[in-house]
Amino acid sequence: MKRFFLRFLLLFFTITLVPTIAQQNKSIKLISPVGGEYYRVSDVEKIEWTSTNVNSIAIDYSIDDGKTWSNIVNYLDPAVGNYYWSIPDPTTNECRIKVRDWSDPSVRDYSSNSFLITMKPEIKVWFVWKAFPLPECYVGEMTKIHWSVKNISRVNIEFTTDEGYSWQPIASNISGSSEDLNWQIPNTPSSQCYIAAYDSKNPLIRDVWDYNFWIYPTVTSVEDILIHEFRLEQNFPNPFNPTTTITYSIPEISHVQLIVYDVLGTEVSTLVNEVKATGNYEVKFSADGLSSGIYFYKLQTQEAQRKVCRRLQSGNQKQSSKSLII
């Protein structure tokens, strides 16, 4: 009888007291966020915790310092120990996280202090010049750069003449609320120009305007404006030894190439490869180091084809001529 009574007590202890002890050993510890963090709407941040004797985790958040709570997720495996949270709107400086036992809300832990949710910084830049939407800008022309920002106090403005391989500053650490800036086109002729703006504190927050623009040399004479024909003149003198002069005319601002070839079509020398304004030009060619014989030189503008889209003209303009070295 005594032995039976002892077994009964042991069974009673197992059934009633062991779960109570396990219940008392339940715990959750929130590792992050604990307060003071700076989160941005739409970013994804990690909530981390540790737990003991918990079967399922639920996570809530508050935007009023814990007065009210909204659920984020339920039924998480406590052993995982983390959850990636997409930061919601609205913004607040009174946000807290609560991690709790889904089946026993009394087992829980909170952010010890509040943290901040703010809008993601944004910046947009655009640029308007006199000939817009045509891509031509002229050296010395006054233009205006515009931008808009969200949650950015200071901005830097820059431009490129090589499609973004390198950038040159226009203005630094100016007020984001200014929203526009007068800019005089610099003497950097190029057909590969773009404008960009970025957060002075974080260069990764930047915007490059989609429109490519061209910087052309300034037209300086009436004669330049009155030229109507694309021409490549015969070099003079011809035959020559060792130098000769080649004259050509450009009726519109263009990226010009003037190249010399041998009779096999092999390129011998590039005399011009740059943007030229409307006008008459001449260039010297030296045959030092070349064999005597016949050579050809060709003038072409790379823009003629792209202007077809705009003016319904035909393809690239080309003229060739022949020279003789003696």
C-alpha positions in Angstrom: 0.0 0.0 0.0 2.8 2.4 0.8 4.6 1.5 -2.4 1.4 2.2 -4.4 1.0 5.6 -2.6 4.5 6.6 -3.6 3.9 5.8 -7.2 0.7 7.8 -7.2 2.6 10.8 -5.8 5.3 10.5 -8.5 2.7 10.4 -11.2 0.9 13.4 -9.8 4.1 15.3 -9.7 4.9 14.5 -13.3 1.4 15.5 -14.5 0.9 18.7 -12.6 4.3 20.1 -11.5 6.6 19.4 -14.5 4.5 21.4 -17.0 4.3 24.2 -14.4 8.1 24.3 -14.1 8.4 24.3 -18.0 5.9 27.1 -18.1 8.0 29.1 -15.6 11.1 28.5 -17.8 9.6 30.0 -20.9 11.4 33.1 -22.1 11.9 35.4 -25.1 14.7 37.9 -25.6 14.5 40.6 -28.3 17.9 41.3 -29.8 17.0 43.9 -32.4 15.6 46.4 -32.9 16.0 47.5 -29.3 15.6 51.3 -29.8 17.5 54.2 -31.5 17.5 52.6 -34.9 16.8 54.6 -38.1 14.7 52.7 -40.6 13.3 53.9 -44.0 9.9 53.1 -45.5 10.0 50.1 -47.9 13.5 49.0 -46.7 13.8 45.5 -45.3 15.2 45.1 -41.8 15.9 42.1 -39.6 14.1 41.4 -36.3 16.1 39.0 -34.1 15.4 37.2 -30.9 16.2 34.2 -28.7 13.7 32.0 -26.9 13.4 29.0 -24.5 10.5 26.5 -24.4 8.4 28.5 -26.9 6.6 26.6 -29.6 5.5 29.4 -31.9 6.5 33.1 -32.3 4.3 36.1 -33.1 5.6 39.6 -33.8 3.8 42.9 -33.4 4.8 46.6 -33.9 3.6 49.9 -32.4 3.8 53.4 -33.9 2.7 55.2 -30.7 5.4 54.0 -28.2 3.5 50.9 -27.2 0.0 52.3 -26.6 -1.5 50.2 -29.5 -0.1 47.2 -31.4 -0.5 45.9 -35.0 0.4 42.3 -36.0 3.3 41.7 -38.4 3.4 37.9 -38.5 2.3 34.7 -36.6 3.4 31.1 -36.3 7.1 31.6 -36.7 9.5 28.8 -35.8 11.2 30.2 -32.7 14.4 28.3 -33.6 14.9 30.4 -36.7 15.6 33.4 -34.5 14.9 36.1 -37.1 12.4 37.6 -39.4 12.9 40.1 -42.3 10.4 42.9 -42.0 9.4 45.3 -44.8 9.2 48.7 -43.1 5.7 50.1 -43.4 4.3 53.6 -43.8 3.5 55.9 -42.0 6.6 57.6 -40.6 7.0 57.8 -36.8 9.7 58.3 -34.2 7.7 56.2 -31.6 8.0 52.7 -33.2 8.6 49.6 -31.1 8.7 45.8 -31.7 7.2 43.1 -29.6 8.1 39.4 -29.9 5.7 37.1 -28.0 4.8 33.4 -27.5 1.8 33.0 -29.9 0.0 30.7 -27.5 0.9 32.6 -24.3 1.0 36.4 -24.8 2.4 36.9 -21.3 5.7 35.5 -22.5 7.1 38.4 -24.5 9.8 41.0 -24.9 9.8 44.6 -26.3 12.1 47.1 -27.8 13.5 48.9 -24.7 13.3 52.2 -26.5 11.6 53.6 -29.6 13.1 53.8 -33.0 12.5 56.0 -36.1 10.7 55.2 -39.4 11.2 57.8 -42.0 10.5 58.2 -45.8 13.2 56.9 -48.1 15.4 59.7 -49.5 14.7 60.5 -53.1 16.2 62.9 -55.7 15.2 63.7 -59.3 17.1 66.0 -61.6 16.3 67.5 -65.0 17.8 70.0 -67.3 16.3 72.4 -69.8 18.2 74.3 -72.5 17.2 76.8 -75.2 16.9 74.2 -78.0 15.2 71.5 -76.0 14.0 68.9 -76.9 16.7 69.0 -79.6 19.9 67.9 -78.0 22.1 70.9 -78.9 23.7 73.1 -76.3 26.3 75.8 -77.1 29.5 76.7 -75.1 28.7 79.8 -73.0 24.9 79.4 -73.2 23.1 80.0 -69.9 20.8 77.2 -68.9 18.9 76.1 -65.8 19.2 72.7 -63.9 16.2 71.7 -61.8 15.8 69.0 -59.1 13.4 67.8 -56.4 14.2 65.9 -53.2 12.6 64.0 -50.3 14.4 63.8 -47.0 17.7 65.2 -48.4 19.0 68.4 -47.1 22.1 69.1 -49.3 22.8 68.0 -52.9 25.7 67.9 -55.4 25.3 68.5 -59.1 27.7 67.2 -61.8 27.9 66.4 -65.5 29.8 64.0 -67.7 31.1 64.4 -71.3 31.9 60.7 -71.7 28.7 58.9 -71.0 29.4 58.6 -67.3 32.9 57.2 -67.2 34.0 60.4 -65.4 32.1 63.2 -63.8 32.9 66.9 -63.4 31.4 69.0 -60.5 28.9 71.8 -61.2 27.9 72.7 -57.7 28.5 71.1 -54.3 26.7 71.0 -50.9 23.8 73.3 -52.0 20.4 73.4 -50.4 18.1 70.6 -51.5 15.2 73.0 -51.2 16.7 75.5 -53.8 15.4 73.2 -56.6 17.2 75.0 -59.5 20.6 76.3 -60.5 21.8 78.6 -63.3 24.6 76.9 -65.3 26.7 78.3 -68.0 27.6 75.6 -70.5 31.4 75.0 -70.2 33.9 74.8 -73.1 33.9 71.0 -73.2 32.4 70.1 -76.6 31.1 66.5 -76.6 28.2 64.4 -77.9 28.1 62.2 -74.7 26.9 64.6 -72.0 24.5 63.9 -69.1 23.5 65.7 -65.8 23.4 64.0 -62.4 22.4 65.0 -58.8 23.1 63.2 -55.6 22.8 63.4 -51.8 25.8 65.2 -50.4 25.9 62.8 -47.5 25.3 59.7 -49.5 26.5 59.6 -53.1 24.6 56.3 -53.6 21.3 58.3 -53.5 21.6 59.9 -57.0 19.7 60.4 -60.2 21.0 60.8 -63.8 18.6 62.5 -66.2 17.7 60.2 -69.1 18.2 62.8 -71.8 21.6 62.9 -73.5 22.7 66.4 -74.7 25.4 67.7 -76.9 27.8 70.6 -76.2 28.8 72.4 -79.4 31.4 75.1 -80.0 30.0 78.6 -80.3 29.2 79.9 -83.8 31.4 83.0 -84.1 30.9 84.4 -87.6 28.1 85.2 -90.2 30.1 83.2 -92.8 29.7 80.1 -90.6 25.9 80.5 -90.5 25.6 81.0 -94.3 27.3 77.7 -95.2 24.8 75.4 -96.9 26.9 72.6 -98.4 28.8 69.7 -97.0 32.2 69.9 -99.0 35.6 68.3 -99.1 38.1 70.2 -101.2 41.1 68.8 -103.1 44.2 69.1 -101.0 46.8 71.7 -101.9 49.5 71.3 -102.9 49.0 68.0 -104.7 51.3 66.2 -105.3 53.0 67.2 -102.0 56.0 66.4 -99.9 55.8 66.2 -97.0 52.8 68.3 -96.0 49.6 69.4 -97.6 46.4 71.3 -96.5 42.9 69.8 -96.7 39.9 72.2 -96.6 36.3 71.2 -95.8 33.0 72.8 -95.0 30.3 71.8 -92.5 26.7 73.2 -92.9 25.6 72.2 -89.5 27.1 71.4 -86.1 28.3 67.9 -86.3 30.8 65.3 -84.9 33.3 65.3 -87.7 35.8 62.6 -88.7 38.5 63.2 -91.3 40.6 60.1 -92.0 43.4 59.3 -94.4 43.6 55.8 -96.0 46.1 54.0 -98.2 45.1 52.3 -101.5 44.3 49.1 -99.6 41.8 50.9 -97.4 44.0 50.8 -94.3 43.6 53.8 -92.0 46.8 55.8 -92.0 45.9 58.9 -89.9 42.9 60.4 -88.2 43.1 64.2 -88.7 39.8 65.2 -87.1 37.6 63.4 -84.7 35.6 65.9 -82.7 32.5 68.1 -82.7 32.7 71.0 -85.1 30.4 74.0 -85.5 29.1 75.2 -88.8 32.0 76.6 -90.8 34.9 76.3 -93.2 38.0 74.4 -91.9 41.4 73.5 -93.0 43.8 70.9 -91.5 47.5 70.1 -92.2 48.5 66.6 -93.1 52.1 65.4 -92.9 53.3 62.3 -94.7 56.4 61.9 -92.7 57.1 58.2 -92.3 54.8 57.2 -95.2 55.8 55.7 -98.5 55.3 57.7 -101.7 52.1 56.8 -103.5 48.4 57.5 -103.7 46.3 58.0 -100.5 42.6 58.8 -100.0 41.0 61.0 -97.3 37.4 60.8 -96.2 35.2 63.3 -94.4 32.1 62.1 -92.6 29.7 63.3 -89.9 28.3 60.8 -87.5 25.2 62.9 -86.7 23.7 62.8 -90.2 22.1 59.5 -89.6 20.7 60.4 -86.2 19.3 63.6 -87.7 17.3 61.5 -90.2 15.0 60.7 -87.3 14.4 64.3 -86.8 14.6 65.9 -90.2 13.8 62.9 -92.5 17.1 63.2 -94.2 19.2 60.3 -95.6 22.2 58.5 -94.0 25.7 59.6 -93.1 27.3 62.1 -95.5 30.6 61.1 -97.0 33.0 62.6 -99.5 36.4 61.2 -100.5 39.3 62.7 -102.4 42.6 61.4 -103.6 46.1 62.7 -102.9 49.6 61.8 -104.3 52.7 61.8 -102.2 55.9 62.3 -104.2 
